[in-house]
Amino acid sequence: MPILATQAITTVLTNSLSAPVEGLGRLGGVSLIATFTYTSGGTTAKAYVQTSLDSGVTWQDIACFAFATAGATKRGHISRQQTLAIAAPTTGTMADDSMAQGYLGDRLRVAFTSTGTYGAGTALSISYQPA
């Protein structure tokens, strides 16, 4: 799977944005894998996977992967084929370990946040596979 973004996490991060992956076209879905490499310290580390429906003018959360003080890998899949209720888009406020089905633009990026001071070598990586 291609890497969407990787972020070293040692100090507090507030909405640290990755470069967007653009030109994905009309995605039918996307599979995501979040890998948290933990060394020591810290409190929380989150990755908000975001998409844009208007060519990067505005962004909205489509997945939130949340971690604390243990290494872990989490997976999820978002499908465009879901029936959706009307909802206001969120940016960096989606509930922990949740996904918003149906919303997929032609680009993806990640917003990283963390609290506490993690030890050197702590990192959070997001991989993706268009479907």
C-alpha positions as CSV (number, residue, x, y, z in Angstrom):
1,M,0.0,0.0,0.0
2,P,1.3,3.5,-0.7
3,I,2.1,5.7,2.2
4,L,-0.3,8.7,2.5
5,A,1.7,10.3,5.3
6,T,4.2,9.6,8.1
7,Q,4.7,11.9,11.1
8,A,7.4,11.7,13.8
9,I,5.7,12.4,17.1
10,T,8.0,13.7,19.9
11,T,6.5,17.1,20.8
12,V,2.9,18.3,21.0
13,L,1.3,18.6,17.5
14,T,-1.7,20.7,16.7
15,N,-3.1,20.0,13.2
16,S,0.2,19.2,11.6
17,L,-0.8,18.7,7.9
18,S,0.7,16.3,5.5
19,A,1.1,17.2,1.8
20,P,-2.1,16.2,0.0
21,V,-2.1,13.2,-2.4
22,E,-4.0,14.7,-5.4
23,G,-5.4,13.4,-8.7
24,L,-7.0,10.3,-7.3
25,G,-10.1,10.7,-9.5
26,R,-13.5,9.4,-8.6
27,L,-12.7,6.9,-5.8
28,G,-15.2,4.1,-5.2
29,G,-13.6,3.5,-1.8
30,V,-10.3,3.6,0.0
31,S,-8.7,1.2,2.5
32,L,-6.6,2.8,5.2
33,I,-4.0,1.3,7.6
34,A,-2.7,3.4,10.5
35,T,0.5,2.2,12.2
36,F,1.6,3.7,15.5
37,T,5.2,3.0,16.5
38,Y,5.5,3.7,20.2
39,T,8.8,4.1,22.2
40,S,7.9,5.9,25.4
41,G,6.1,8.8,27.1
42,G,3.3,10.7,25.5
43,T,-0.5,10.8,26.1
44,T,-2.5,10.8,22.9
45,A,-1.7,10.7,19.2
46,K,-4.3,11.0,16.5
47,A,-4.4,11.0,12.7
48,Y,-7.4,12.6,10.9
49,V,-7.6,11.4,7.3
50,Q,-9.2,14.2,5.3
51,T,-10.6,14.6,1.8
52,S,-11.7,17.6,-0.2
53,L,-14.8,17.7,-2.4
54,D,-13.9,21.2,-3.8
55,S,-10.4,20.8,-5.2
56,G,-8.6,21.5,-1.9
57,V,-10.5,24.7,-0.9
58,T,-12.0,23.0,2.2
59,W,-11.2,19.7,3.9
60,Q,-13.2,17.4,6.0
61,D,-12.4,14.4,8.2
62,I,-13.3,11.0,6.9
63,A,-11.4,8.9,9.5
64,C,-9.9,9.3,12.9
65,F,-7.3,6.9,14.2
66,A,-6.5,7.4,17.9
67,F,-3.6,6.0,19.9
68,A,-2.1,6.4,23.4
69,T,0.9,4.7,24.9
70,A,1.2,1.4,23.0
71,G,2.2,0.5,19.5
72,A,-0.7,-0.7,17.4
73,T,-2.0,-1.1,13.8
74,K,-5.6,-0.2,12.9
75,R,-7.5,-0.7,9.6
76,G,-10.6,0.7,8.0
77,H,-12.4,1.0,4.7
78,I,-14.5,3.9,3.4
79,S,-17.0,3.4,0.6
80,R,-18.6,6.0,-1.6
81,Q,-21.6,3.7,-2.0
82,Q,-23.1,4.4,1.4
83,T,-26.4,6.3,1.9
84,L,-25.7,9.4,3.9
85,A,-27.6,11.6,6.2
86,I,-26.9,15.3,5.9
87,A,-24.1,16.3,8.3
88,A,-21.8,19.2,8.9
89,P,-18.2,18.3,8.0
90,T,-15.7,18.2,10.8
91,T,-12.0,19.1,10.8
92,G,-9.9,17.6,13.5
93,T,-12.9,16.9,15.8
94,M,-14.2,13.5,14.5
95,A,-14.7,10.9,17.3
96,D,-11.8,8.6,18.0
97,D,-11.5,5.5,15.9
98,S,-14.4,6.4,13.6
99,M,-15.0,6.8,9.8
100,A,-17.5,8.8,7.7
101,Q,-18.7,6.6,4.9
102,G,-19.6,8.0,1.5
103,Y,-17.5,11.2,1.4
104,L,-14.6,10.8,-1.0
105,G,-13.1,13.6,-3.0
106,D,-10.2,13.4,-5.5
107,R,-7.5,14.0,-2.9
108,L,-6.5,12.9,0.6
109,R,-4.3,14.3,3.4
110,V,-3.7,13.7,7.1
111,A,-3.9,16.1,10.0
112,F,-1.8,14.9,13.0
113,T,-2.4,15.9,16.6
114,S,-0.8,14.8,19.8
115,T,-0.5,15.6,23.5
116,G,2.3,14.9,25.9
117,T,6.0,14.3,25.0
118,Y,6.7,11.0,23.3
119,G,10.2,9.5,23.1
120,A,12.4,9.7,20.0
121,G,11.4,7.2,17.4
122,T,7.6,7.4,18.0
123,A,5.8,7.8,14.7
124,L,2.4,7.5,13.1
125,S,2.0,6.4,9.5
126,I,-1.1,6.1,7.3
127,S,-1.1,3.9,4.2
128,Y,-3.9,3.9,1.7
129,Q,-5.2,1.8,-1.2
130,P,-7.8,3.2,-3.6
131,A,-10.6,0.9,-4.5
